[in-house]
Amino acid sequence: MVNIIQDYIPTSLPTRPQTPLTASYITIHNTDNTTSGANAAAHNRYVRSEDAVKRMVSWHYTVDDKGVYQHLPTDEVGFHASRGNTSSIGVEICMNSDMDDAKGYSNAAKLVAFCIKKLGLTFPGCMKQHHDWSGKNCPSVIRAGAVIDWGAFLNLCEKNIAASKLSDTELLSIDQPAVPEWAPDDAEAVLRSIDEAMDLHQHEEGEQCRGTQDDISMTGSGMSNESTNGKTPFSGEPDARWLTERGTDHDMMLLEDFWYRDPDGKIWQAPSGTIVDGASIPKPLWSTVGSPYTGNYRRASIVHDVACVEAGNDWHKRRAADRMFYYACRSGGCSVLQSIVLYIGVRIGALANRVPVWEAALSQGEVPQIRPSAEQERLLLDFQIIAEKVVALGEPDDANVIQDRTDDAMSEVMMINFAMPPN
């Protein structure tokens, strides 16, 4: 018999938004963490940590050779499988080096059988790999056949499904009186290893499916000022103070935390005390798309500023931040056309260092000018040509489609492959 320890993520955390779920599938994952001690108990601690909240990750069960931890009710959405979030429960199978692999996968098969009976699912059609949703190489151990391959795992599940027809208690017990304490001497190192594994997951998945991470999907279906769970996507109105003493006219400091929840459920935070300038769009384009903190994209520009700083030189993270900016513009009230134009503006800002004339235009400061410089006029002309090419293809309310069209248009106009990271 395998014990299920129910220790749900608090509802106060954004990783448990209590979005209703009617699951049709069970999505199988591997933790991709061989660190000794990175077991189910350790992952149970991780899912309620600041790092998990920052990454916006959560799932339903983690299983190892000792038992099972349940982090979410099976009728609530978690953030674990991109497009699969809204139709599946997530099962993470540990792979720590001190786990008895045979026992761990036996426990996982018993858990699958229990869930199939509980949810009334049809086997094997209900079984999904994380790979099926996003192209990510997960569950990596099963896909490699290192311990057990997918066919053998399904056979093991099928045997337990047959046994479950007799009694649930032959498989699992959920009568744990209390959550066991998890406080090993190396707890900090183990938790750090889990977060590093999650970082690897997000980078790989981001490259495979470009921004569909952890989907409560509104992508392509039109945006509104409310998210799918009925909560406003912004934390409210930003409370900030202009910093006129800094020598520019658009620096401001946030006096309270501010955040945006994107259509995938990810929280993009701008903490209190952050200084932002709203200048992700190059100044030469302000006459066309609008200056910082004006119009319906002012809230979007705040969270985008912070996301760009956090992304640094990471190509994938910056692209994700720019996709978020598009949806934040839509949530703020911008039309699809306005949001596309603004998106193209921030992409030019992100890629200016790959085009010498753009970089020169941006380096010419903010001194008053009678007319734009030659470099600035060239930047504006390039922007107009690129925008016309993108808009000519229609106005899809889907940041991934807009991203690809912008990549293609910029690459054609500038004769540089902007769809690939720089060398």
N, C-alpha and C positions, 0 to 999 in steps of 0.2 A: 504494500500500500504506500502511496505517495502523499505527503502532506502538502496542502496548499495553505500558505500563510497569507491572509488578506491584509494588506497594509496600503490602503489607497492613498494616492497623491492628494494632498489637501486641495479643496476646491478654490482656495485663495490664490493658487498658482495658475498662470495662464496656460501651462501645459495640461491642465485639466479644465477645459472650458465647459464641460458637461453638455457638449453637443450630442444630441441623441444619435444612436447608431443601431441600425438593424443589420447585423453582419450576415453576409452571404459567403464569406471566405475566411480562412485562417491563413495568415501570412507568416511563413517561417523565416527566421533570421538566425545568423550566427553573430556572436558579439565581436568577432575579430580581435579578441584580446586574450593572448596566451599568458598574461602575467599571473603568477601564482597568487591565489587569493582573490582573483577577480571573478568571484562566484555569484550566485544568485543574490545572496545577502548583500554583497557589495553593490550590485546593480540596483538593488532596492534602495540603498542609501543614495546612490547617484541620482535617481530619477526625481528626487525632491531637492536637489542641490541647485545652487546659483548657476553652475555651469550648464546643467540640463535646461534650466529656464532660458538662459542666454541662447542656447542652441535650439530651443523649442522642440525638444524631443521627449516622447513618452510612448509607452506601449503597455500591453495588458498583462503579460506574464513573462517572468524569467525563470528558466529551469536549469538545474544542474544535477549532480549525482546525489545530492542530499534531499532535494525537494523542489518546491515551486513557490515563488512569490508572485502575488497578484497585485498589480499597481493601479489598475483601473477596472471599474465594472465593465462587463462585456456589452453593455448597452450604451456606452459612451465612446466617442471618437478619441483616438490617440494620434500622435504624430510620429509615424514610423515607416510609412511605405508609400510616400508620394501619392499618386492617384488612388492607391489602395486604402487610404485612411478612412474614407467615407463608406467603405463596404466590407472591411475586414478587421479582425482582431489580430494583434501582433504578439508573436511568441518568439522570444529571444532564447536561444540555446547557448549556454556558456561553452567556452573552450579553453578555460584556464588550465595551465599545465599540471596542476595538482588535482584535476577532476578525473574520476573514473569514467572514461568515455562511454563504455558500454552501458553503464548504469545511467549516465546522463541522458543518452538517447532513448533508453528504455523508459525513463521518466517522461521524456518529451512525447513519446508515442502514447503513453497513458493519458497525458494531458490533452493531446489532440482528440483522443477517443472521448474523453469526458466532455470536451467543448462541443464536439459534433452532436453528442446526445443531448446536451443542455440546450443548444441553439437550434436543433432540428435541421442540421445541414446534411447535404448529400455528398457522400464520399465516392470517388476521389475528386469529383469536380470542384469541391470546396477548397482544395488544397492549392496554395500559391507559394511560390518563392518570392522573396523581395525582388529578385531579378525580373520577375514577370511584370512588375509595375513600373520599374524605372530603368532597367538595363544594368543595374548595379550588380557586381559579382557577390551576391549574398543570397542564401547562406553559403559562405565561401567553403567551409569544410565539407558540407554535403555536395556542393557542386564539383569539388575536386575529388570526391570519393575517398578522402583521406582517412576517414573513420567508417563512414557509411555513405552510400550514394543515395540519390533521390528515390530510386526504385525500391531499394532495400528498406529505406525509411518508411515509405508508403506501405510496404508489406507488413512492417512492424506495427504501424498504426492500425492496419486492417485487422490484425490478430487481436489487438486490444479493443477495437470496436466490437468485434464478436463477443469478447468477454464482457463488455459493458452492457450487453443486452440482459445480463443476469442481474447486476447490481452496481450502482456507482461506487459503493463502498469497497468493491474489489479493486478499484483503481485508485481512488483519491479520497482524502479526508480533508474537510475544511473546518474542523472543529478546534482550531488552535486557540487556546485561551489568551495568548499574548504574543507579541512579536519578539523573537529572541534578540538579545543585544548583539550588535555588531560593532566591535571596537578593537580590532587588532592593532598591534603596535605600528604596523605599516599602512594604516588606513589611508593616510593622506597620499602616499605613493600609489596605492591601488586605485583610489578615486581619480588621481591624475592620469593614470594609465587608461582608465575608462573614457575620460574626456578626450584624450589623444586619439583613441580609437573612433570616437564619435566625430572628431575633426576629419579623420581620414574618410569616414563614411560620407560626410557631407560634401567634401571636395570631390570625391569620386562620383557621387550621385549628381552633384551640380554639373559636372562635365558631361555626364551621360544624358541627362534630361533637361538641363538648363532651366532650373528655377521652378520645377514642379514639386520641390521638397515639401513633404508633410502637408498633404492637400486636403483642405476643406474647400473644394474647388468652386470658385466663381469664374475661373478663367474662361474667357470666351463667351460667357453667358450674360454679360452686361453687369455693370457695377451700380452700387447705390451707396447711400450714406450709412448703411448698416451692414454688418457682417452676417454670415449665415446663422449665427446663434443669437441674433437679435441685439447684439451689443454694438455700440458705435465703434468704428474702427480707430478713432482718435481718443486719447484719454480726456480730451476736452479742448479748451482754448489755451494756447501757450501763454505763460506768464513770464515776461522777460523785461530786461532793462537795457536801453541803448547805451553803448559804451562810446560816447562821443570823444572821450579823452584819448582814445586809441588812434585817432588820426584818420579814421575812415567814417563814412556815414551810414554803414550798414552792419557793423559788428554789434551783437547783442549777447547778453548773458541770460540763460534761463534761470528763473528764480524758483521753479518747481519742476519735478520730473514731468516729462512729456513723452508720449509714445504713440506708435501707430501699429495696428494689427493688420497685416496684409491678408489677401484672400486665401492664402495657404495657412493662416492662423499664426504665423510667426510674428512675434513682438519685436519691433524696431524701436529701441530706446534712445532718448536724449535726456540724460540725467541732469538734475539741478546743478547749476554751476558751470555747465558747458557753454563755451563761447562759440557762436556760429556766425557766419557772414552771408549765407544764402547765395553764394557766388559760384555754385557749381556750373551754372550756365555762363559762358564767356561774356564779358561786358560788351564786346562789339555786337552781340546778338540781342542786347536788352531792348533796343528800339523795335525789334521784331517780336520777341517773345515775352517781354516784360522784365522789369528790374526786380531785384530780390524783395521778397515779402510784400508783393503786390498781387492782387487778384486771388483767385481760388487756389493757387498753388503755394500760398505762403506757408501753410502748415507742412506740406510735403517737403518744402525746401529745408525745413529745420531737421527732420529726421534723416533726410538725404545727406545733409552736411556731415552729421555724426557718422552715418554709415560709410561715407567716403573716407573719412579719417581712419575709421577702424579697418577698412579694407586695405589701406596703404597701397602697396604695389601689387597686391594679389589680384590678378586679372579676373578670376572667377568671382571673387567677392565683390569687385567693383561692378561687374555686369549684373550681379544679383541686386546690388544697391540701386542701380539704374532702373531695373525692372520694377523694383519696389516703388521708386519715384513715380513711375507711370501710374501705378494703381493708387498711390497716395494722391496724385493729382485728380484722378477720377473720383476718389472718395471725397475730396475736398470740393467737388462741384465742377471741375473742368470737363468740357466735352471731350469726346474721343479725339476729334481733330486737334483741339488745344493740347491734349495730353501727348499726342504723337509728336507734335512740334516741340513741346518742352522736352520730351524724351530725347529727340535728336539733338537738341541743344546740349543736354548733359553728356551725351555720348561724345560729341565733339570736344567738350571740356575734358573728358576722360582721356581722349586719344590725341590731344593736341601735341604732346611731346613726340609723336611719331610723324608729324608733318611740320617741317621747319617753318613754313610761312604762318601756320596757325600758332605755333609756339612763339614766334616773333610778335604776332598780333596780341597775344595775351601778356607779353612781357613789357608792354609799353605803358603800363601804369594807368592811373586814374586822373591824370591832370586834365583840366578843361581843354577841349579841342574845338576849333572852328569846323573842322571836317575830319572824318576818319583817315587814318594813315592808309597807305597802299596795302599794307599787310592786313589791316582790319577790313578794308573793302573786299579783299580777296577772300577772307574768312567768311564774311557775310554772303558773298556770291556763292561760295562752295556750299554753305548751309542751305541757301535757297534752292540750288540745283538738287541737292540730296533730298531735301524735304519734298520737293515736287515729285521726284521719282518714287518716294515711299508712298505718298498720299495718292498718287495716280493708280496705285494697285488696290485702293479701297481703304476702308477705315475699320479694321477688325479690332474688337475690344479685347485683345489678347497680347500681352507684353512679349511673349515668346515669338509670336508671328512678327510683331513690329520689330523686335530685336533682329531677327533674321533678315527682314527686308532692309533695315537700316544698314546692317553689315554689308549686304549685297550692293546697296546704292553707294555707300561710302567707298567700298572697294573699287567699284566701277569708276567713280569720279576721280578718286585720288590714286588709283592704280597701286593700292596696297591691300593686302589681305587682312582686313580688320576682324575677320571671323576667327582668327587664330591668335594666340598670345605672341607677343614679340619674342624674339630669340634672347 
